[in-house]
C-alpha cells in the first residue's frame, strides 16, 4: 500500500510533515482531509492493524470536536458510531494522518517520522 497522507492545506503541522516527507524523497498520496477524508474501510484497517485506540484518531483540539461536544459523547458511542462520526467530517480527524497499511503516525514529530518513514 502506498503511503496515504491526510492533511489540511491551512494546517502548519500538515505542511511541515508533507515537506519533511518530500525532503526525504518519500513518495506518498496526498489527500485533502476535508474533500477526501479517510473512508470507513481505511479507519477500520487502521484500528485493526495498529491497535490504536479510536479516540486517538479524533482531533480533540479542533473547533468541530468542541462544537459537537464529543468529549462527553464519545464514551457512550459504539465503535461503529465513532467511525461514522470520523468519516462524516475530515476536520474531526487528527492530522496529519499518515498510514501505509502497517504503520501510522498522527501529527508531526520529526523523530517519529524518521523512525517510521525512513526505510533502512
C-alpha positions, 0 to 999 in steps of 0.5 A: 500500500502506498503511503496515504497522507491526510492533511489540511492545506491551512494546517502548519503541522500538515505542511511541515510533515508533507515537506519533511516527507518530500525532503526525504524523497518519500513518495506518498498520496496526498489527500485533502482531509476535508474533500477526501477524508479517510473512508470507513474501510481505511479507519477500520484497517487502521484500528485493526492493524495498529491497535490504536485506540479510536479516540486517538484518531479524533482531533480533540483540539479542533473547533468541530470536536468542541462544537459537537461536544464529543468529549462527553459523547464519545464514551457512550458511542459504539465503535461503529458510531465513532467511525461514522462520526470520523468519516462524516467530517475530515476536520474531526480527524487528527492530522496529519494522518499518515498510514501505509497499511502497517504503520501510522503516525498522527501529527508531526514529530520529526523523530517519529517520522524518521523512525517510521518513514525512513526505510533502512 
